[in-house]
Amino acid sequence: MKLVIAGGGTGGHLMPGLALAEELLGREGGHQVLYLGAHGGLEQRLVPRFGYRLELLPSLKGGLLGLDFAQKSVRLCRGYLQARRALLSFEADAVVGLGGYASVLPALAGWGVEVPVMILEQNVIPGRATRKLAPFAKEIGVQFSEAGPFLNAPKKIKHVGNPLRRRVVEASYRGAERNLREGPAPEEATLLVLGGSQGAQFLNDLVIKAWPKLSKALPGLKVILVAGSEDEPRASAAFASAGVRGHVLPFCEHMEELYAEADCVLARSGATSLAEIAAFALPSLLVPYPHAADNHQFHNARVFASAGAAWLLDQRTLEIERFVQRVVDTLRQPERRRRMAQAAYKLARPEAAAETVDRLLRMTDTHLAPPDDPRFDVTPRAPRPPAVHAGVA
């Protein structure tokens, strides 16, 4: 299969595409991948590092409104024609839109040349691009089943999860087995703090301000803070000044190593972070970014909180004492922590990349049974650890 993966802009949109490319190219059959992204997006820097072919289209960020409407309209037309030429030249068999503005032109071009289009939506509240592209897609893969009612296309919705890279999935099996195991509270627990690919200054400051009370309540606690490239120098200095036990990273390309070390996670509610947290069966404290589009991070976090997998904390009203108490409740009550881990793992779809590729292959080969046919024999998966199954029963 020749697969066009379209989108990017942010890590949350780009990483599922990297997972799909890895999964497809790891199978037999001489498959090929072409990325179509936008100028200025994260894909421009990251995709070539993985050795994938990349073509950049004009950016539609900000939409078509504004004083330069005519200029943007010309750019849209040129971008559409460029995407169309790319698909035809590549002889694409399918297009996957990752969401965000960078996926719009390739998905429309795919529909225009009668190439099957699949859209991936990682959030409970679908982004504007997904909502606009839904009529042109053959299937819409979602991470949260709660996203379905917002798309008005029930027959197209497929609850496949959020594709994760293979090394993350393989590490998650071991991590989940550890976190679901019965046992005493860890004496030297590790709190992993994530602000997403750009970091989150609020979370950085929250941990630093709370450290005197945290260290008193949990004497063995260690903190790993992924602070973001821009805030890392300031956060590192503040960590040293406050005597925080642990270390600060600007970013991490091997997040599976940090998840494997963590006992609890403090994070925003980005879709990819939540998919990884669930796969590792980690209890979490979620502080949604209050200015996210359509408040989508709050709705993501509410799914985890309602399931009992996380504490949902409001940034606007959060007090240090309450935050510290939630961390203590999670790390000092082993049965509560295990219940949260079980609830998180029930939300996990670690095989999402393989499932999505299976569907793409079925969409593009009329000789095979359709994806929803009961005879559909999916590609064999790496089995989950028996102990994990027993813990989640």
N, C-alpha and C positions, 0 to 999 in steps of 0.2 A: 504494500500500500504506500502511496505517496501522500503524506499528510501535511497540510498547512496548519501551523499553530499560530493563531493571531491574537495579539494583545500584549499587555505588559503595563508599563507606566509605573507600577509599584510592585514590591515584592509579593504582596498578596495575590496579585493577578499573574505574575510571571512564574512563580515557583510551581504551581500545578502544571504549567506547560512544560517545564523542564522535566518534571516527573513523568509526564506522558511520553515525551521524546525518548527518555531513558528506557521506559517500559517497551515501547514499540521497537526501538532499534536493538533491544536485547533479545528479540525473538527471531526465529529463522524466517527467511523469506525475502531478504534483500530490500527491506523497507527503507524509505527515505523521508526526511523531515525538512521542511522549509519554514522558517520563522518570518512572519510579517509583523513588524512593529512600527512605532512612531518615533520620529526624531525627538530627542530629549528625554525619552523614557529610560527606565532602568535597563530594559532589554538591550539598548544600544551599547552598554558597557558590559553586561553580564553574559549575554548569549554567545558572543564570539569566544569567550573564555572557555565555554564548554565544547567548542569546536563545531557548532551548528551553523548552517548557512542562514544568513539574516539579510532581509531587505527592509529598508525603512521607507515609510510613507509619510505624507504630511500629517502633522498633528492636528487633531480636532478638539484639543483641550479647550474647554470654555464654551463649546458649542458655536453656533452661528450668529448669535446675537451681538449687537454692538455696532459702533460706527463703521467698522470695516467689514460689514456684511458682504458686500460685493466681492471683496478680496478673498474672504473665507469661502464663499460659494465657488469661486474659481478654483481655489485650492482643493475643495471637496471633489469637484468634478475630475480634476487632474489625478487626485489620489485614488478615486474609484477606478479610473482607466488604468492607472499603474498597477493597482491590485488585481484587476482583471487580467492584464497582460502577464503578471507574475503567475497567476493560477494556471493560465493556459500554457505558458511556456514550461512550467513545472509538470504539467499534465496531472494536476492534483486529483486525487480520488475522494478527498474529504477535507473539510475545514473545521477546526475547533476554535471557537471564540472564547477567550479567557475572561471576558468582561472588561469594562472600562472603554474609554474612547478609542484606544488603539485597536480594538477588535471590530469596530463598526464597518469600516470600508472593506476589509477582507471578507467579512461575513456576507455583506450585501453583494459583493462581487461573486462569491461562491454561489449564492442563490441565483444570481443573474445568469451564470453559465451552467446552471443545473448540476452543481456539485453539492452533495449532501453536507449540511451544516449542523454541527452540534454546538450548543452554547453551554458553558459551565457557569454556574452561579454559586458563589461560596457563602453568601450571607442570607440571613432570614429575610431581610428586606432587599429584594433584587435591585441592582443598580439601574440607572436610567438606560444604559446601553442594552442591558439584558431585556428590559421591558420593551424597548423599541424593536429589538431584533427577534423577539419571541415568534412573531408570525412567519419569519423567514427560516426558522430552524426546524429541522426534522426531529431532533430530540433536545431536551434541556436537562442537563445533569445538575442536580442540586446537592449541597451538603446537608441542608436542613429541610426536612419534609415540610416544615412550616412555611417555606417559601412558595409552595405551590399555589395557594389562593391568590397571591399577588400577581401571578403571571397569566391567569385566565387561559390556560392551555393544558388542562388536566391530562390529556392523552399523551402529551409530549414529555411530561415530567418523569424523570428517572432519578430515584434516590441512590446515587452512586457514591456520594461522599466527596471529599476534597483530595485529589491525587497528591500523594507524598512520595518523595524520592526513596529509592530502594534501600539505601543505607539507613534512612530514618525508620522505615518499616521493619527492617531486620533487627535494629537495635530496640525498637519498641516492644517486640515480643519478650525480650529479656527484661526490659524495664517494667512492663506490665506484670509479668510473673512476680517480680520483686515487690511491687506496690500492692498487689492483691493478696499477698501472703499474710497470714495471721502472725502477730508478734508484738513485742512491747514497743513503746514509743522510742524513736531513735534518740540516743543521748546527745549526739552531736549532729543535729539536723541541718539540712541545707535548704535555704530559701533562694529560689531562682527568680530574679526580677527581670521582666521583659517589657520593653516599650515598643516592640515591633521593629521593623527594619530601620526606622528613623530614630528609635529611642523615644523616651517620654520623660521630659524634665520633671513633671509632676510626680511620677513614680520614683524617680531618682531622689528627689527631695523628701518624699514621704519616708523612704527607708532611712535616710540619713537623720531626719528629725526624730524618728521613732526609735533609733538605735539604743539610746540609754535605757528606755523601758523594755525593749526587746531583749537586750543582753542581760538585763536583770531577771526577766521572767524565764528566759531560755539561755542559761549560761553557756551552753555548748554550741549555740547557733552560729552558722556561717552563712554569709550572703554572697551570691554571685550576681553581679549587676551587669546586664547588657545595656549600656547607657546611650548608645548611638554615637556616631562619629563626632558630631558637633559638641555634644555635652560631656564627652568622656574626660577631657582634661579637667574640667571643673568638678565633675563627680569624683574623679580619682583624688583630687586635692581635698575635697570634703570628706571622703572616706578616711583618708589618713588623719585629718584633723579631728574627726569624731572617734577615731579608734575602732572603726567598724572591722570586724573579723571577716575576711573574704577578699575578693578582688573585683576589679572593674574591667570590662571589655568594651571597646567601641562597637564591635559587632562580632558575630561568630558564624563562620561558614559551615561548621559541623555542630549544629544545634543538638544532634542526637547525643553527643558527649555530655552536654550540660543537663539535658533531661535525665540521662542515666544517673547523674549524680544528685539530682534534686529530690527532696521529700515533699515539697510544696512549691507552687508557682504563684507569683504575683504578676499580673499581666493586664494589658488592655484586652479587647475582645475581638481582635482581628481574626478572620476566618482560618487562616493557615495556622496561626498559633493555637487556636482552639482544637483544630484537627490533630495537631501533634500532641497537645496536652492530653487529649482523650486517648490517643493511641498508646501513650505511655501510662495510662491509668493514674494520672496525677491529680490530687486535689488542688484546687486553685482558689485564689482571691482575684476577682475580676473587677477592674475599674474602667468601665467603658469611656472612650474618648468622647466628651460631651458635644463636640462640634463636628462629628462625623456626619456625612450626608445621610439624611433621613433618620438620624440617630440610630443607624443600623447596628452599631456596636452594642448598644443597650439591648436590642432585641436578640442579638447573638448570645449575650451573657445571660439573658433571662431564661433561655432554653436550658443552659447548664445549671443555673440556680434552681429552676423548677424541678429539674431531675435530681437535685441533691448532690450535684457534682462540684458545686462552687458556691462561694459567698459572693453576692453581688453588692458592690460598694459604690455609692454615688460620690463622684469627685467633689461636687459642689457642697456637700454636707458632711464629708468624711472627717472624723475626728481621730487624732492620734491614738487615744485610749481605745477606741472601738476597733481600730485596725490592729493594734497589738493584741487585743483580746481574741480576735478572729484567728490570728496566726497561732496563738497559744492553744486555742480550742482545737485547731487542726493538728498540731504537732504533738500535743501532750495527751490526746485522747485517741489511743490506737484504734479502738473500734469505730469511732467517728471517722477517722482518717480512712480506714478500710472501706467503710460504706461510701464515702465520697469517691474513692478510687473505683469501686465497683460501678457506681453511677456514671462516672466519666467514661469507663470502658464500654459501657452499653451504648454510648453515643459514638463510639469509634467506628470508622470504616477504613482500616489500614490497607485493605486491598483495592482502594478506589482507583488507583492508576490502572491496575490489571483489568478491573471491571469495565472501566471506560474504554480502554483499548479493545477489549472484546466486543463492545457495542459498536465501536467504529468499524471494526473488521466485518461485523455482520451487516452494518448499514451499507457497506460498499461492495458486498458480494451477494448477488441475488441467488446464488446457488446454495447458500447456507440458510439454515433456519433463522427466522427473525429473532432479535434479542429476547422477546417475551414469550417465545415458543417454549412449552415445557420440555421439549427435546433439546433445548439449548444447552450444550455441553461446554461450560466455560473452561478456560485454560487452568490447569492444576495450580493451586496456590500453595505457598509454604504454610504448613499447618501452624495454628496457634498452639502455645504450650498447653499441655493437659491441665496443669495447675491453674491456668488462667480460666479455662472453661469451667472448672470446678468452682472457682471463686465467684463467677458471675451468674451461675445457674439461674 
